Amino acid sequence: MGKGKWTALMWIAIAELFALSLWFSASVTGAELRELWNLTVLTEAWLSASVPAGFIIGTLISVSFGIADRFNARRVFALSALAGALINGLLIVADSAMIGIALRIMTGVTLAGVYPTAVKLLSQWFPSKRGLALGILIAALTLGSSLPHFISLLFSSVDWKLVIIISSLLALAAAGIMNWVVKGAPTSSQKTIFSFKLIKQVLHNKPVMLANYGYFGHMWELYAMWTWLPVFLAASFASSSSQISPEIISLASFVSIGIAGAVGCVLGGMAADSLGRSRLTILSLLVSGGCSIIIGFTFGQSFWLTLLVAVIWGMFVISDSAQFSAAVTEFAEAPYLGTALTFQMCIGFLVTIFSINLIPVVQSLIGWEWVFILLSIGPALGIVSMVKFSLYETAGRSEK
């Protein structure tokens, strides 16, 4: 199984990378869609927030009916990626913001069959010591989410529709990889269930809720940063130099979010097992929260200074992401583990909707120099929670 599991991880990660290109496929073409659909500040924000909204809906539907447990996980992933590719492709014929946002919500619903299912498949291939493997998977998610920026770099000057078409083709490739290339795991993970009746037990489990609070703070920052950092970079570079091309901005966004984020995920996954999950998350939250405060002071300043802070922020804003769910798996009891993980994911993505929509409203009032300070609230609260969680983690290690 040794070599086989790493081969499986490679293909699962590639499929995840391709499929998650759907997440921001419309966001990176915001300038074109703003004109085509007459977007307002509010509807432009919802163009990005609609995907996590759909993801929440899709996750609740999936776990309520036990889709991932009742059906072959690889088939669920493949069909979800296929549906997402087709729905995303319809954006090129959408003629209004209402239709576009509806399609984005439906795309989010399909992605609920991609990301959680990939985690389930990974847990089957890596029943233990999955820290590095999970880090690689989240790295693929990060690269996939930022991939439209790279596609835009290559093709947006030709036609914005190519960004949509290519992301859909990548999702189709992901469906094919998962259906025909990825093999079934030799061992199956224990089935977990979701039940609204079990949420009470989740709420009464203190270490689980502390890990959840840390995750909620992390998510308050993460997707708002991923959504609005490219816009911030464009505004910052434009104010400092009229010679910065859109291609440079796309490249800077891809490097900051995708490349730096992927490196952070892998390093975070490797470090978590040795440092401890709480220490790793506290360090990541501290650095990312600090960057959310500092980056505003670089607005309109040196290109390289702004890019440096953006790269550091991109690395640390995601480096701890996998560890919050891992922390829940260590302290939640088997009968309600599925409920605990679903609760964490749904509330976490619900939080992103508020922060994504809040940024443009507040930015119009106080400017880019100060708006990202709002995101530091999440890491600050997350650090408090994970410091408290560390007491349970230490006690758990001493008992072993």
ChimeraX attribute file (.defattr): number of C-alpha atoms within 10 A of each C-alpha:
attribute: neighborCount
match mode: 1-to-1
recipient: residues
	/A:1	10
	/A:2	8
	/A:3	7
	/A:4	13
	/A:5	18
	/A:6	14
	/A:7	14
	/A:8	20
	/A:9	21
	/A:10	17
	/A:11	18
	/A:12	25
	/A:13	24
	/A:14	21
	/A:15	31
	/A:16	32
	/A:17	25
	/A:18	28
	/A:19	33
	/A:20	29
	/A:21	29
	/A:22	35
	/A:23	26
	/A:24	24
	/A:25	28
	/A:26	26
	/A:27	22
	/A:28	27
	/A:29	19
	/A:30	20
	/A:31	13
	/A:32	17
	/A:33	21
	/A:34	15
	/A:35	10
	/A:36	13
	/A:37	18
	/A:38	13
	/A:39	20
	/A:40	12
	/A:41	12
	/A:42	12
	/A:43	18
	/A:44	21
	/A:45	25
	/A:46	22
	/A:47	24
	/A:48	27
	/A:49	27
	/A:50	24
	/A:51	27
	/A:52	27
	/A:53	23
	/A:54	23
	/A:55	28
	/A:56	24
	/A:57	18
	/A:58	22
	/A:59	23
	/A:60	19
	/A:61	15
	/A:62	20
	/A:63	20
	/A:64	15
	/A:65	12
	/A:66	16
	/A:67	16
	/A:68	21
	/A:69	18
	/A:70	10
	/A:71	10
	/A:72	13
	/A:73	22
	/A:74	25
	/A:75	17
	/A:76	25
	/A:77	30
	/A:78	25
	/A:79	21
	/A:80	24
	/A:81	33
	/A:82	23
	/A:83	21
	/A:84	30
	/A:85	28
	/A:86	16
	/A:87	19
	/A:88	26
	/A:89	22
	/A:90	16
	/A:91	22
	/A:92	15
	/A:93	10
	/A:94	15
	/A:95	13
	/A:96	14
	/A:97	20
	/A:98	14
	/A:99	15
	/A:100	22
	/A:101	22
	/A:102	17
	/A:103	23
	/A:104	32
	/A:105	26
	/A:106	22
	/A:107	28
	/A:108	27
	/A:109	27
	/A:110	29
	/A:111	28
	/A:112	25
	/A:113	28
	/A:114	28
	/A:115	19
	/A:116	19
	/A:117	23
	/A:118	23
	/A:119	17
	/A:120	20
	/A:121	23
	/A:122	22
	/A:123	20
	/A:124	18
	/A:125	23
	/A:126	21
	/A:127	12
	/A:128	8
	/A:129	10
	/A:130	17
	/A:131	21
	/A:132	19
	/A:133	23
	/A:134	27
	/A:135	28
	/A:136	25
	/A:137	29
	/A:138	28
	/A:139	30
	/A:140	28
	/A:141	27
	/A:142	28
	/A:143	27
	/A:144	27
	/A:145	24
	/A:146	30
	/A:147	30
	/A:148	28
	/A:149	30
	/A:150	21
	/A:151	22
	/A:152	26
	/A:153	21
	/A:154	15
	/A:155	16
	/A:156	21
	/A:157	11
	/A:158	10
	/A:159	12
	/A:160	20
	/A:161	19
	/A:162	18
	/A:163	29
	/A:164	26
	/A:165	19
	/A:166	21
	/A:167	28
	/A:168	27
	/A:169	21
	/A:170	22
	/A:171	29
	/A:172	23
	/A:173	20
	/A:174	30
	/A:175	29
	/A:176	18
	/A:177	20
	/A:178	26
	/A:179	17
	/A:180	11
	/A:181	14
	/A:182	18
	/A:183	16
	/A:184	15
	/A:185	17
	/A:186	10
	/A:187	11
	/A:188	13
	/A:189	15
	/A:190	12
	/A:191	14
	/A:192	18
	/A:193	20
	/A:194	22
	/A:195	17
	/A:196	9
	/A:197	10
	/A:198	16
	/A:199	16
	/A:200	12
	/A:201	15
	/A:202	23
	/A:203	15
	/A:204	10
	/A:205	16
	/A:206	16
	/A:207	24
	/A:208	26
	/A:209	20
	/A:210	24
	/A:211	28
	/A:212	28
	/A:213	24
	/A:214	29
	/A:215	30
	/A:216	26
	/A:217	25
	/A:218	33
	/A:219	28
	/A:220	26
	/A:221	28
	/A:222	24
	/A:223	22
	/A:224	24
	/A:225	25
	/A:226	21
	/A:227	20
	/A:228	18
	/A:229	20
	/A:230	23
	/A:231	18
	/A:232	21
	/A:233	23
	/A:234	19
	/A:235	15
	/A:236	21
	/A:237	24
	/A:238	18
	/A:239	13
	/A:240	14
	/A:241	13
	/A:242	8
	/A:243	9
	/A:244	14
	/A:245	12
	/A:246	16
	/A:247	17
	/A:248	15
	/A:249	21
	/A:250	26
	/A:251	19
	/A:252	25
	/A:253	29
	/A:254	27
	/A:255	23
	/A:256	25
	/A:257	30
	/A:258	28
	/A:259	21
	/A:260	24
	/A:261	29
	/A:262	27
	/A:263	21
	/A:264	28
	/A:265	29
	/A:266	23
	/A:267	19
	/A:268	30
	/A:269	28
	/A:270	18
	/A:271	19
	/A:272	22
	/A:273	15
	/A:274	10
	/A:275	12
	/A:276	16
	/A:277	25
	/A:278	27
	/A:279	19
	/A:280	21
	/A:281	32
	/A:282	22
	/A:283	15
	/A:284	25
	/A:285	29
	/A:286	18
	/A:287	17
	/A:288	28
	/A:289	27
	/A:290	18
	/A:291	23
	/A:292	25
	/A:293	17
	/A:294	19
	/A:295	23
	/A:296	21
	/A:297	13
	/A:298	18
	/A:299	23
	/A:300	19
	/A:301	15
	/A:302	14
	/A:303	18
	/A:304	10
	/A:305	14
	/A:306	20
	/A:307	19
	/A:308	16
	/A:309	20
	/A:310	27
	/A:311	23
	/A:312	18
	/A:313	27
	/A:314	30
	/A:315	28
	/A:316	27
	/A:317	32
	/A:318	30
	/A:319	30
	/A:320	31
	/A:321	24
	/A:322	25
	/A:323	24
	/A:324	24
	/A:325	19
	/A:326	17
	/A:327	20
	/A:328	22
	/A:329	16
	/A:330	14
	/A:331	19
	/A:332	21
	/A:333	15
	/A:334	15
	/A:335	15
	/A:336	20
	/A:337	21
	/A:338	21
	/A:339	25
	/A:340	30
	/A:341	23
	/A:342	23
	/A:343	20
	/A:344	23
	/A:345	22
	/A:346	19
	/A:347	16
	/A:348	22
	/A:349	22
	/A:350	19
	/A:351	22
	/A:352	24
	/A:353	22
	/A:354	14
	/A:355	22
	/A:356	24
	/A:357	20
	/A:358	17
	/A:359	21
	/A:360	18
	/A:361	15
	/A:362	15
	/A:363	14
	/A:364	11
	/A:365	10
	/A:366	10
	/A:367	15
	/A:368	23
	/A:369	18
	/A:370	18
	/A:371	21
	/A:372	26
	/A:373	18
	/A:374	17
	/A:375	27
	/A:376	22
	/A:377	16
	/A:378	23
	/A:379	30
	/A:380	18
	/A:381	17
	/A:382	27
	/A:383	25
	/A:384	15
	/A:385	22
	/A:386	27
	/A:387	18
	/A:388	15
	/A:389	23
	/A:390	19
	/A:391	12
	/A:392	18
	/A:393	20
	/A:394	12
	/A:395	10
	/A:396	12
	/A:397	9
	/A:398	8
	/A:399	7
	/A:400	5
